[in-house]
Amino acid sequence: MSHNHSNLDDHSVIDVDLHKVDLLLDVDEKPPLAKGILLSFQHVFAMFGATILVPLILGMPVSVALFASGIGTLIYQLATKCQVPVYLGSSFAYITAMATAIKAMGGDISAAQTGIFFVGLIYVAISGIVRMVGTAWIDKLLPPIVIGPMIIVIGLGLANSAVTNAGFVADADWRHIAVALVTFLIAAFINTSGRGFIKIIPFLFAIIGGYILSALLGLVDFTPVLKASWFEIPQFYLPFKTGHFKSYNFYFGPEMLAILPIAVVTVAEHIGDHTVLGQITGRQYLKEPGLKRTLVGDGVATAVSALIGGPANTTYGENTGVIGMTRIASVSVIRNAALIAIAFSFLGKFTALISTIPNAVLGGMSILLYGVIASNGLKVLIERRVDFSQVRNLIIASAMLVLGLGGAVLDLGSLTLSGTALSAIVGVVLNLLLPAAPKSNAQ
C-alpha cells in the first residue's frame, strides 16, 4: 500500500515515512458492502454530536446542517478527485460571529449566511493563488517543528470539550462519568483485543454500549423521537422567495463583513487538519491532490451550505481520529457516510433518535479520538528526529503549546485569533525569525 513519491524532494520537511503507515484499507480501496455500511455509520456517529451542536447553538435547523454536511462532503470528494478521506461537518469557528450577526439583525440570518457564503468564495480565491505560486512555500512555513506542535494543539485543544462532555467536572453526576468510562473502555478493549471485523468498528460498539447504559440509568429522553415524523423535508432557508421554504436576502453590511476575516483562521486549521490526516495515512494531501483542490472542496461546500441556510463546513477531527484508530482510510466509506447523513436529514425519527445520544457517550469516545490526533503530533516529532537540544526548536514548540492550549486570545477588532490558528501563526513566524542552527549541528 505504499505510494511512489519519488518525484518529490527526498528532504521535504513535511514528508512522512510511508513505510511505517500500516493501513487495513487504503484511500482507494473498498470494503465489502455490509462491512462498509457499518464503517460508514461509525463515521456518521463520530461527527453527529458536533455537527448538530452548531445549529442548536445558533437556533438553526439540525436537518439542514446534516444535509449540508453530507452534500459538502460529496462536493469535497469531487473537488479532490476522491483522493482524500475527509468528512466535512459544521464549523465551530464561526459560531460567535454568526450569533453576533444574527442578534444584530434582530434574528434575521441574512448577514450570517451572506458572510459564510463569501467565506467559501475566499477559500476558492486562496486556492487560485496556490495554483499560481505552487506549494513549495508549505515546506518552508511548515517544517516538523511547527507541524508536530500544531497537530498536538489540534487534538488537545478539543480536550476540554471531551472532558466536560464526559462529566469530569465539579459536582458531576456519577452516571455521566460511568457512561463515559464504559464508552471509552469498550472502544479501548475492542481496539486492543478485538478480532476480525469487530476490531475495526470499535466506536460503533462503544456508542451502542454507552447508549444502552445511558438508557438504563435514565439519561436518555425519548420525547423528541416520539414527537418527530418519520419523513420530514429539511427546513431549508434560500436566498430567494419560495412557497415551500423560508428565505433570506444577501446583505453586505458591517455585520456580514465582520465574519470574513475568520477565513484566515480556518484556512490555517484546514492546512493543519490535512497534515494530521496525511501523517495518519502516509500521504501528502497538501501536494497531491494539492492544497489548491482541498481548499476548493472546503470552500464550495461552505458556500453551498450557506445558500441553503446551513453553517460553515470544515474538516472534522473526530473522523480523522476514527481513521487513525481503525486504520481504515477508504474514501468510499466516507462517501457512504455522507449519503447516510443526507438520508438522515429527511428521516425525522432517526435524526431525533441519534440526537438523544447523551453528551457523556460522545465525551467518552472523544477522549480517545482527540488523544489519537495529539499523539500523531508526537509521532511527527519523533519520526522526523526533531532535535530539542537546539534552543530554537524548544522555543518554537513551547510557545505554540502554551498559546494553543492555554486559551490565549488575540483580539484584532474584527478578527480574533485563538487556539489552533494563533498557535500556528506564532509557530510559523518564530520559525522564520529565529536563526537556524549551524549546518554542522543540523538534524
ZAMARGU-4260 file (C-alpha; in steps of 0.2 Angstrom, whole numbers, plus 5000, padded with zeros to 4 digits):
<rodrens>
0) 5000/5000/5000 | 5015/5012/4999 | 5014/5026/4987 | 5028/5032/4975 | 5033/5050/4979
5) 5050/5049/4971 | 5046/5064/4961 | 5046/5074/4977 | 5062/5081/4986 | 5069/5067/4997
10) 5072/5080/5011 | 5055/5088/5010 | 5051/5094/5028 | 5033/5088/5028 | 5037/5071/5020
15) 5031/5056/5030 | 5039/5039/5032 | 5026/5030/5021 | 5034/5013/5025 | 5028/5015/5043
20) 5010/5018/5039 | 5000/5001/5040 | 4983/5004/5034 | 4970/4990/5033 | 4961/4999/5019
25) 4970/5012/5009 | 4961/5028/5002 | 4956/5020/4985 | 4951/5003/4992 | 4933/4997/4996
30) 4927/4986/5009 | 4913/4973/5006 | 4896/4981/5006 | 4889/4976/5023 | 4905/4979/5032
35) 4907/4996/5023 | 4890/5002/5028 | 4894/4998/5047 | 4911/5008/5044 | 4901/5022/5037
40) 4888/5023/5051 | 4903/5024/5063 | 4909/5040/5054 | 4891/5047/5055 | 4890/5044/5074
45) 4908/5051/5076 | 4903/5068/5068 | 4885/5069/5073 | 4886/5076/5090 | 4897/5091/5085
50) 4888/5094/5068 | 4871/5096/5076 | 4878/5106/5091 | 4882/5121/5080 | 4864/5123/5073
55) 4857/5120/5090 | 4868/5134/5097 | 4863/5146/5083 | 4845/5141/5083 | 4846/5134/5065
60) 4838/5118/5059 | 4848/5102/5063 | 4841/5094/5047 | 4849/5107/5036 | 4866/5106/5045
65) 4865/5087/5042 | 4861/5089/5024 | 4874/5102/5021 | 4887/5091/5030 | 4883/5076/5018
70) 4882/5087/5002 | 4898/5096/5007 | 4907/5080/5009 | 4902/5074/4992 | 4907/5091/4984
75) 4924/5090/4993 | 4926/5072/4986 | 4923/5078/4968 | 4935/5093/4970 | 4949/5082/4977
80) 4946/5068/4964 | 4941/5056/4978 | 4959/5055/4985 | 4957/5062/5002 | 4946/5053/5016
85) 4940/5069/5024 | 4922/5071/5031 | 4915/5089/5032 | 4904/5094/5047 | 4898/5110/5055
90) 4912/5123/5059 | 4913/5130/5077 | 4925/5144/5072 | 4911/5155/5065 | 4898/5152/5079
95) 4902/5168/5089 | 4902/5179/5073 | 4886/5171/5066 | 4877/5173/5083 | 4883/5191/5084
100) 4877/5195/5066 | 4860/5186/5069 | 4857/5195/5085 | 4862/5212/5077 | 4850/5209/5063
105) 4836/5205/5076 | 4835/5186/5072 | 4837/5188/5053 | 4850/5176/5046 | 4854/5186/5031
110) 4870/5194/5036 | 4877/5177/5044 | 4873/5167/5028 | 4880/5180/5016 | 4896/5181/5026
115) 4898/5162/5026 | 4894/5161/5008 | 4908/5174/5004 | 4920/5164/5016 | 4918/5150/5004
120) 4922/5161/4990 | 4938/5167/4999 | 4944/5149/5001 | 4942/5147/4982 | 4951/5163/4979
125) 4966/5157/4990 | 4966/5141/4981 | 4968/5151/4965 | 4983/5159/4972 | 4990/5142/4977
130) 4988/5136/4960 | 4998/5150/4953 | 5013/5150/4966 | 5014/5132/4969 | 5016/5123/4986
135) 5035/5125/4989 | 5031/5138/5002 | 5022/5124/5013 | 5039/5116/5016 | 5046/5132/5021
140) 5032/5138/5033 | 5028/5121/5040 | 5043/5111/5045 | 5041/5097/5058 | 5045/5108/5072
145) 5029/5118/5068 | 5018/5104/5062 | 5021/5092/5077 | 5015/5105/5090 | 5001/5111/5078
150) 4994/5093/5077 | 4996/5091/5096 | 4986/5108/5099 | 4973/5102/5086 | 4970/5087/5097
155) 4972/5093/5114 | 4963/5110/5110 | 4947/5099/5110 | 4952/5090/5126 | 4942/5102/5137
160) 4926/5098/5127 | 4929/5080/5128 | 4932/5080/5147 | 4917/5091/5150 | 4905/5080/5140
165) 4912/5065/5149 | 4906/5073/5166 | 4923/5075/5174 | 4919/5092/5181 | 4914/5098/5199
170) 4898/5092/5206 | 4897/5079/5192 | 4883/5066/5191 | 4891/5049/5193 | 4880/5042/5180
175) 4888/5053/5167 | 4906/5048/5172 | 4900/5029/5172 | 4893/5031/5155 | 4909/5040/5148
180) 4920/5027/5156 | 4911/5012/5149 | 4910/5020/5132 | 4929/5023/5132 | 4933/5006/5139
185) 4923/4997/5126 | 4932/5006/5112 | 4949/5004/5120 | 4947/4985/5123 | 4940/4982/5106
190) 4954/4991/5098 | 4967/4981/5108 | 4959/4964/5110 | 4946/4963/5096 | 4946/4951/5082
195) 4942/4952/5064 | 4929/4964/5058 | 4924/4969/5076 | 4941/4977/5079 | 4938/4990/5065
200) 4921/4996/5072 | 4926/5000/5090 | 4917/5016/5091 | 4900/5009/5084 | 4900/4996/5098
205) 4906/5009/5111 | 4892/5021/5106 | 4879/5007/5106 | 4885/5001/5123 | 4886/5018/5131
210) 4869/5022/5124 | 4861/5006/5132 | 4869/5010/5149 | 4863/5028/5147 | 4845/5022/5144
215) 4846/5010/5159 | 4852/5025/5170 | 4838/5036/5164 | 4849/5048/5155 | 4840/5047/5138
220) 4825/5057/5134 | 4815/5049/5121 | 4802/5063/5119 | 4810/5070/5103 | 4809/5053/5095
225) 4790/5051/5099 | 4786/5069/5093 | 4796/5068/5076 | 4788/5062/5060 | 4795/5048/5050
230) 4799/5058/5035 | 4802/5077/5035 | 4810/5088/5022 | 4824/5098/5029 | 4819/5116/5033
235) 4830/5125/5020 | 4832/5144/5020 | 4835/5150/5002 | 4841/5167/4996 | 4825/5169/4986
240) 4806/5168/4989 | 4798/5152/4988 | 4781/5144/4993 | 4789/5129/5001 | 4804/5136/5011
245) 4809/5151/5022 | 4820/5164/5013 | 4834/5177/5017 | 4842/5191/5007 | 4860/5194/5003
250) 4866/5208/5015 | 4883/5217/5013 | 4883/5227/5029 | 4896/5228/5043 | 4888/5213/5052
255) 4892/5202/5037 | 4909/5209/5034 | 4915/5205/5052 | 4913/5187/5048 | 4925/5187/5033
260) 4942/5188/5042 | 4939/5172/5051 | 4943/5163/5035 | 4961/5166/5039 | 4959/5156/5054
265) 4950/5142/5046 | 4962/5141/5032 | 4976/5138/5044 | 4965/5125/5053 | 4962/5117/5035
270) 4981/5115/5032 | 4983/5108/5050 | 4969/5095/5048 | 4976/5089/5031 | 4993/5087/5038
275) 4986/5077/5053 | 4977/5065/5041 | 4992/5064/5029 | 5003/5059/5044 | 4990/5045/5048
280) 4988/5038/5031 | 5005/5041/5024 | 5001/5053/5011 | 5005/5072/5007 | 4987/5079/5003
285) 4994/5097/5003 | 5004/5091/4987 | 4993/5078/4980 | 4979/5081/4976 | 4986/5098/4982
290) 4980/5112/4993 | 4973/5120/4978 | 4960/5106/4977 | 4956/5104/4995 | 4953/5122/4998
295) 4941/5122/4983 | 4932/5107/4990 | 4930/5115/5008 | 4926/5132/5001 | 4912/5127/4988
300) 4905/5115/5002 | 4904/5130/5014 | 4896/5141/5001 | 4883/5129/4996 | 4879/5126/5014
305) 4877/5145/5016 | 4865/5145/5001 | 4853/5133/5009 | 4853/5140/5027 | 4867/5129/5035
310) 4883/5133/5045 | 4900/5134/5038 | 4908/5117/5034 | 4925/5111/5040 | 4936/5096/5041
315) 4932/5085/5056 | 4945/5079/5069 | 4933/5066/5075 | 4933/5057/5059 | 4951/5059/5057
320) 4953/5051/5074 | 4942/5036/5068 | 4953/5034/5053 | 4968/5034/5065 | 4961/5021/5077
325) 4954/5009/5064 | 4967/5011/5050 | 4953/5012/5038 | 4956/5026/5026 | 4944/5021/5012
330) 4936/5036/5003 | 4921/5025/4998 | 4917/5023/5017 | 4917/5042/5019 | 4907/5045/5004
335) 4894/5032/5010 | 4894/5041/5027 | 4889/5057/5018 | 4875/5048/5009 | 4869/5041/5026
340) 4869/5059/5033 | 4859/5066/5019 | 4846/5052/5021 | 4845/5055/5040 | 4841/5073/5036
345) 4825/5068/5029 | 4821/5054/5042 | 4814/5064/5057 | 4813/5050/5069 | 4831/5043/5065
350) 4838/5061/5067 | 4829/5063/5083 | 4835/5046/5090 | 4853/5050/5086 | 4851/5067/5094
355) 4846/5059/5110 | 4864/5051/5112 | 4870/5059/5129 | 4885/5070/5129 | 4893/5058/5141
360) 4894/5044/5127 | 4901/5057/5115 | 4913/5063/5128 | 4920/5045/5132 | 4923/5042/5114
365) 4931/5060/5111 | 4944/5057/5124 | 4951/5043/5114 | 4948/5052/5097 | 4956/5068/5102
370) 4970/5059/5111 | 4974/5050/5095 | 4976/5066/5085 | 4988/5073/5098 | 4998/5058/5098
375) 5001/5059/5080 | 5009/5076/5083 | 5021/5067/5095 | 5024/5054/5081 | 5029/5068/5069
380) 5042/5075/5081 | 5049/5058/5085 | 5050/5051/5067 | 5057/5067/5060 | 5070/5067/5074
385) 5067/5085/5079 | 5082/5090/5090 | 5076/5098/5106 | 5093/5101/5112 | 5093/5116/5100
390) 5085/5130/5110 | 5077/5137/5094 | 5066/5121/5092 | 5062/5122/5111 | 5056/5140/5110
395) 5045/5137/5095 | 5037/5121/5102 | 5035/5129/5119 | 5027/5145/5113 | 5015/5135/5101
400) 5009/5123/5115 | 5007/5136/5129 | 4997/5148/5117 | 4987/5134/5109 | 4982/5125/5125
405) 4982/5140/5137 | 4967/5148/5130 | 4976/5163/5123 | 4966/5175/5113 | 4972/5190/5102
410) 4958/5202/5098 | 4962/5212/5082 | 4945/5221/5081 | 4935/5212/5068 | 4947/5197/5068
415) 4950/5187/5084 | 4965/5174/5084 | 4964/5160/5096 | 4968/5142/5099 | 4975/5132/5084
420) 4976/5147/5072 | 4985/5158/5085 | 4997/5144/5089 | 5000/5140/5071 | 5004/5158/5066
425) 5016/5161/5081 | 5025/5144/5076 | 5027/5150/5058 | 5033/5167/5062 | 5045/5161/5075
430) 5052/5148/5063 | 5055/5161/5050 | 5063/5174/5063 | 5074/5163/5074 | 5091/5159/5066
435) 5093/5141/5061 | 5107/5131/5070 | 5124/5130/5061 | 5123/5116/5047 | 5136/5106/5057
440) 5123/5104/5071 | 5108/5102/5060 | 5097/5087/5061
</rodrens>
